[in-house]
Amino acid sequence: MTTFQDYYTTLGVSRTATADEIKRAYRKLAKEWHPDRHPPHERAEVEKKFKAIAEANEVLSDPEKRKRYDALGEHWRHGQDFQAPPGGGRTRNIDPEEFARMFGGGRGGGGGGFSDFFAQMFGDMFSGGGARAGQRARPARRGADAEATIEVDVGLALLGGKRSFAIAVGVPCPTCDGEGHLGANACPACGGLGTTRSQRTVDLTIPKLSREGQVLRLRGLGEPGEAGAGDLLLRLTLVADDTYRMRGDAVEADVVIAPWELLDGTAVEVRVPDGTATARIPAGTRPGQRLRLRGQGLPRVGDGRGDLFLVVRLGLPEELTDAQKDLLRKLGENAPPVRGGAAH
């Protein structure tokens, strides 16, 4: 015996709720109570709740079922389970015109009679208001676009390149083939949505000179639909990496040179969006000093491009001979202390 439930209470909507309000409430609850989102020890209770939500949506989202439910309450199902008596004879299907002729309302019959009666009782089913001849079917709809945010290194945004990322995309539910229901019931695997989420790895090309907040459109990675999937709109958020970082609308990059190169100055090759640039480091440049490359940064919000600042850092070769290490030790003998950064 099925226990009666108040479908409006189950979905948390008022009795005057619109179809869109019912749809939104169902989608929210279906995601919240989907069995896959709960630990195994809660599955039994969660599945009961999930089925109740699906049943409430099945009734309230169907105008005819909702009308009967509003009028009859817990008795709304009465009259739906009629079956032909056992041992009955053969049956055949008849079309609306033959039905009308049988009851005196066919073409040329002057109208009226039983055909008008049935049209009033059953709406457009027998009056031709349903799928009229020549009436255009509803065009297949494309899936909705999806939105996501992805973090991109500043250096990658400046110079361009590729990076891989994993994203959950909507795919047709394999249990119900994207229909959203199994027979008369909502599909328990997708909650009646017709789609499930699947992890997908995407190789994304980041255009050079990409800016904070820029949106990249990935065709066909949005929500699935009858006429094809929608697009995925990726919004870029720039984050500092080991070399590059943002300073206002300018980009800073570390350039590492050896201590002895500061004595007489040097020149270094620097990658920029248009290729390479030669940056000259004058003799006597101090560690931490910034050198400006005008117009070699990222696009500004308004117009033009920002600057690229090179921050001079000191470094040593990865491998030193014993003789070189001795020279460095002698260099440090009786030398004044080095001051910089946060130390004073």
C-alpha positions as CSV (number, residue, x, y, z in Angstrom):
1,M,0.0,0.0,0.0
2,T,1.4,3.4,-1.0
3,T,1.6,6.0,1.7
4,F,0.0,9.3,0.7
5,Q,2.4,12.3,0.5
6,D,1.7,15.9,0.0
7,Y,3.7,16.5,-3.2
8,Y,3.8,20.3,-2.7
9,T,5.4,19.8,0.7
10,T,7.8,17.2,-0.6
11,L,9.1,19.7,-3.2
12,G,8.9,22.7,-0.8
13,V,6.7,24.8,-3.1
14,S,3.3,26.4,-2.7
15,R,0.1,25.1,-4.3
16,T,0.2,28.0,-6.7
17,A,3.7,27.3,-7.9
18,T,4.4,27.8,-11.6
19,A,5.9,25.0,-13.8
20,D,9.3,26.7,-13.7
21,E,9.2,27.0,-9.9
22,I,8.4,23.3,-9.6
23,K,11.2,22.4,-12.1
24,R,13.8,24.5,-10.2
25,A,12.7,23.0,-6.8
26,Y,13.0,19.5,-8.2
27,R,16.4,19.9,-9.8
28,K,17.7,21.4,-6.5
29,L,16.4,18.5,-4.4
30,A,17.3,15.8,-6.9
31,K,20.9,16.9,-6.8
32,E,20.9,17.2,-3.0
33,W,19.3,13.8,-2.4
34,H,20.9,11.8,-5.2
35,P,22.1,8.5,-3.6
36,D,25.6,8.8,-5.2
37,R,26.2,12.0,-3.1
38,H,25.7,10.2,0.3
39,P,27.7,7.6,2.1
40,P,26.7,3.9,1.8
41,H,25.2,3.7,5.3
42,E,22.7,6.4,4.5
43,R,21.7,5.0,1.0
44,A,18.5,3.2,2.1
45,E,16.9,6.3,3.7
46,V,18.3,8.6,1.0
47,E,16.8,6.4,-1.8
48,K,13.4,6.6,-0.2
49,K,13.6,10.4,-0.1
50,F,14.9,10.5,-3.6
51,K,12.0,8.4,-4.9
52,A,9.5,10.5,-3.1
53,I,11.0,13.7,-4.7
54,A,10.8,12.0,-8.2
55,E,7.2,10.9,-7.6
56,A,6.2,14.4,-6.6
57,N,7.8,15.9,-9.6
58,E,6.3,13.3,-11.9
59,V,2.8,14.4,-10.8
60,L,3.2,18.1,-10.4
61,S,5.1,18.6,-13.6
62,D,2.3,16.9,-15.6
63,P,-0.6,19.4,-16.0
64,E,-3.2,16.7,-16.2
65,K,-1.9,14.7,-13.3
66,R,-1.6,17.9,-11.2
67,K,-5.1,18.9,-12.1
68,R,-6.5,15.5,-10.8
69,Y,-4.2,15.7,-7.8
70,D,-5.5,19.2,-6.8
71,A,-9.1,18.0,-7.2
72,L,-8.9,14.6,-5.6
73,G,-5.9,14.6,-3.3
74,E,-4.9,11.1,-2.3
75,H,-7.6,9.6,-4.5
76,W,-6.2,11.2,-7.7
77,R,-5.0,7.9,-9.0
78,H,-8.5,6.3,-9.0
79,G,-9.7,5.5,-12.5
80,Q,-6.2,5.2,-14.0
81,D,-5.8,1.5,-13.6
82,F,-8.7,0.3,-15.7
83,Q,-8.0,-2.9,-17.6
84,A,-10.0,-4.8,-20.2
85,P,-11.9,-7.8,-18.7
86,P,-10.0,-11.1,-19.1
87,G,-10.8,-13.2,-22.1
88,G,-11.9,-10.2,-24.1
89,G,-11.8,-10.2,-27.9
90,R,-9.4,-8.6,-30.2
91,T,-8.7,-4.9,-30.2
92,R,-7.7,-2.4,-32.8
93,N,-6.7,1.3,-32.9
94,I,-8.9,3.9,-34.6
95,D,-7.9,7.4,-35.6
96,P,-9.7,10.5,-34.4
97,E,-11.6,10.9,-37.7
98,E,-13.0,7.3,-37.6
99,F,-13.9,7.9,-34.0
100,A,-15.8,11.0,-35.0
101,R,-17.7,9.3,-37.7
102,M,-18.7,6.5,-35.4
103,F,-20.3,9.1,-33.1
104,G,-21.8,11.3,-35.7
105,G,-19.2,14.1,-35.9
106,G,-17.2,13.3,-39.0
107,R,-16.5,15.6,-41.8
108,G,-19.6,16.9,-43.5
109,G,-21.7,15.8,-40.6
110,G,-22.6,19.3,-39.6
111,G,-20.6,19.2,-36.4
112,G,-22.2,18.9,-33.0
113,G,-23.2,15.6,-31.4
114,F,-20.8,13.4,-29.6
115,S,-17.7,14.9,-31.3
116,D,-18.3,18.2,-29.6
117,F,-19.0,16.4,-26.3
118,F,-15.7,14.5,-26.4
119,A,-13.8,17.6,-27.5
120,Q,-15.1,19.4,-24.4
121,M,-14.3,16.4,-22.2
122,F,-10.9,15.6,-23.6
123,G,-9.7,18.9,-25.0
124,D,-7.8,18.9,-28.3
125,M,-7.3,15.1,-28.5
126,F,-10.3,14.8,-30.8
127,S,-10.7,18.4,-32.0
128,G,-7.4,18.4,-33.9
129,G,-5.8,20.9,-31.6
130,G,-2.9,18.6,-30.8
131,A,-0.5,17.6,-33.5
132,R,-2.4,19.3,-36.4
133,A,-1.6,18.4,-40.0
134,G,1.0,20.7,-41.3
135,Q,1.8,22.1,-37.8
136,R,5.5,22.5,-37.2
137,A,7.0,20.3,-34.5
138,R,9.0,22.1,-31.8
139,P,12.6,22.5,-33.0
140,A,15.2,20.4,-31.3
141,R,17.0,22.5,-28.6
142,R,20.7,22.8,-28.1
143,G,22.1,22.2,-24.7
144,A,22.7,25.0,-22.3
145,D,26.1,26.7,-22.0
146,A,28.0,25.9,-18.8
147,E,30.4,28.2,-17.0
148,A,33.5,27.5,-15.0
149,T,36.6,29.3,-13.6
150,I,40.2,28.1,-14.2
151,E,43.4,29.3,-12.7
152,V,46.2,30.1,-15.2
153,D,49.8,31.0,-14.5
154,V,50.7,34.6,-15.3
155,G,53.6,33.4,-17.5
156,L,51.3,31.2,-19.5
157,A,48.9,34.0,-20.0
158,L,51.7,36.3,-21.1
159,L,53.5,34.0,-23.5
160,G,50.7,31.5,-24.4
161,G,50.8,27.7,-24.4
162,K,48.9,24.6,-23.4
163,R,47.7,23.2,-20.1
164,S,45.5,20.2,-19.3
165,F,42.7,20.3,-16.8
166,A,40.0,18.0,-15.6
167,I,36.4,19.1,-15.7
168,A,33.0,17.5,-15.0
169,V,30.9,17.6,-18.1
170,G,27.2,16.6,-18.6
171,V,26.7,13.5,-20.6
172,P,23.4,11.6,-21.4
173,C,22.5,9.3,-18.6
174,P,23.5,5.7,-19.7
175,T,20.8,4.2,-17.6
176,C,17.8,5.9,-19.3
177,D,19.6,6.9,-22.5
178,G,19.1,10.6,-21.6
179,E,15.3,10.3,-21.4
180,G,15.2,11.1,-17.6
181,H,12.7,8.3,-16.9
182,L,12.3,4.6,-16.9
183,G,8.7,3.7,-17.9
184,A,6.5,5.9,-15.7
185,N,9.1,6.6,-13.1
186,A,11.9,9.1,-12.9
187,C,15.3,7.5,-13.6
188,P,17.0,6.8,-10.2
189,A,20.5,7.2,-11.7
190,C,20.1,10.8,-12.9
191,G,17.2,11.9,-10.8
192,G,15.0,12.5,-13.9
193,L,17.5,15.1,-15.3
194,G,18.5,12.9,-18.2
195,T,22.2,13.7,-17.7
196,T,25.0,12.6,-15.4
197,R,28.4,14.2,-14.7
198,S,31.6,12.6,-16.0
199,Q,35.2,13.7,-15.6
200,R,36.9,14.7,-18.8
201,T,40.5,15.8,-19.4
202,V,40.8,18.8,-21.7
203,D,44.0,20.1,-23.4
204,L,43.4,23.8,-23.5
205,T,45.4,26.3,-25.6
206,I,45.9,29.5,-23.7
207,P,46.3,32.4,-26.2
208,K,49.3,34.7,-25.5
209,L,48.3,38.1,-23.9
210,S,45.3,36.6,-22.1
211,R,44.1,38.8,-19.4
212,E,42.4,38.4,-16.0
213,G,38.7,37.6,-16.4
214,Q,38.9,36.8,-20.0
215,V,36.4,34.1,-21.1
216,L,37.4,31.3,-23.5
217,R,34.6,29.4,-25.3
218,L,35.0,25.6,-25.7
219,R,32.6,24.3,-28.2
220,G,30.4,21.3,-27.3
221,L,31.6,20.9,-23.7
222,G,28.4,22.4,-22.1
223,E,25.2,20.6,-21.2
224,P,23.9,18.0,-23.7
225,G,20.8,18.7,-25.7
226,E,18.6,17.3,-28.5
227,A,20.5,19.4,-31.1
228,G,23.9,18.9,-29.6
229,A,25.8,20.0,-26.5
230,G,26.1,23.7,-25.5
231,D,29.5,25.4,-25.0
232,L,31.7,25.7,-21.9
233,L,32.6,29.2,-21.0
234,L,35.9,29.3,-19.1
235,R,36.8,32.4,-17.1
236,L,40.5,32.9,-16.5
237,T,42.0,33.8,-13.1
238,L,45.7,34.6,-13.2
239,V,47.9,33.3,-10.4
240,A,51.6,33.8,-9.8
241,D,54.1,31.1,-10.8
242,D,57.8,30.6,-10.0
243,T,58.9,33.4,-12.3
244,Y,56.0,35.7,-13.1
245,R,53.5,37.6,-11.0
246,M,51.1,40.6,-11.3
247,R,51.9,44.0,-9.8
248,G,48.8,46.1,-10.6
249,D,48.5,46.1,-14.4
250,A,52.2,45.3,-14.8
251,V,53.9,41.9,-14.9
252,E,57.1,41.2,-12.8
253,A,59.5,38.4,-13.8
254,D,62.7,37.3,-12.0
255,V,65.9,37.3,-14.0
256,V,68.8,35.5,-12.3
257,I,72.5,36.4,-12.9
258,A,75.8,35.5,-11.3
259,P,77.4,37.9,-8.8
260,W,80.4,38.6,-11.0
261,E,78.1,39.7,-13.8
262,L,77.1,42.7,-11.7
263,L,80.7,44.0,-11.8
264,D,80.8,45.0,-15.4
265,G,77.2,44.6,-16.4
266,T,75.7,42.0,-18.8
267,A,72.9,41.4,-21.2
268,V,70.2,38.6,-21.0
269,E,67.7,37.3,-23.5
270,V,64.1,37.5,-22.2
271,R,61.0,35.8,-23.7
272,V,58.3,38.3,-24.5
273,P,54.9,37.8,-26.3
274,D,56.4,38.9,-29.7
275,G,59.5,36.7,-29.4
276,T,62.6,37.6,-27.4
277,A,64.0,40.9,-26.2
278,T,67.5,41.8,-25.0
279,A,67.7,43.3,-21.6
280,R,70.9,45.1,-20.6
281,I,71.8,45.0,-16.9
282,P,74.1,47.9,-16.2
283,A,77.2,47.6,-14.1
284,G,76.5,48.2,-10.4
285,T,72.9,47.0,-10.6
286,R,71.8,45.9,-7.1
287,P,70.0,42.6,-6.5
288,G,66.2,43.3,-6.3
289,Q,66.4,46.3,-8.7
290,R,63.6,46.5,-11.3
291,L,64.3,47.1,-15.0
292,R,61.4,48.2,-17.2
293,L,60.5,46.8,-20.6
294,R,57.8,49.1,-21.8
295,G,54.7,47.6,-23.5
296,Q,55.8,44.0,-23.0
297,G,53.2,43.1,-20.4
298,L,49.6,42.0,-20.5
299,P,46.7,44.0,-22.1
300,R,45.2,46.7,-19.9
301,V,41.5,46.8,-19.2
302,G,41.1,50.0,-21.1
303,D,43.6,50.2,-23.9
304,G,47.2,49.2,-24.7
305,R,49.5,46.9,-22.9
306,G,51.2,47.2,-19.5
307,D,54.9,46.9,-18.8
308,L,57.1,44.0,-18.0
309,F,59.5,44.6,-15.1
310,L,62.6,42.4,-14.7
311,V,63.7,41.9,-11.0
312,V,67.4,41.1,-10.8
313,R,68.2,38.1,-8.6
314,L,71.6,36.6,-7.8
315,G,72.4,32.9,-8.4
316,L,75.3,30.5,-8.6
317,P,76.0,27.8,-11.1
318,E,74.4,24.4,-10.1
319,E,77.9,22.8,-10.0
320,L,81.1,24.5,-8.7
321,T,84.6,23.1,-8.7
322,D,86.6,23.0,-5.4
323,A,88.7,25.8,-6.6
324,Q,85.7,28.0,-7.3
325,K,84.3,27.2,-3.9
326,D,87.6,28.3,-2.3
327,L,87.5,31.6,-4.3
328,L,84.0,32.3,-2.9
329,R,85.1,31.6,0.6
330,K,88.1,34.0,0.2
331,L,85.7,36.6,-1.2
332,G,83.7,36.3,1.9
333,E,86.6,36.8,4.2
334,N,86.5,40.2,5.9
335,A,83.7,41.3,3.6
336,P,81.0,43.6,5.0
337,P,77.6,41.9,5.6
338,V,75.0,41.9,2.8
339,R,71.8,43.7,3.6
340,G,68.6,43.4,1.7
341,G,65.0,42.2,1.8
342,A,63.4,42.2,5.2
343,A,66.7,42.0,7.1
344,H,68.3,45.3,8.4
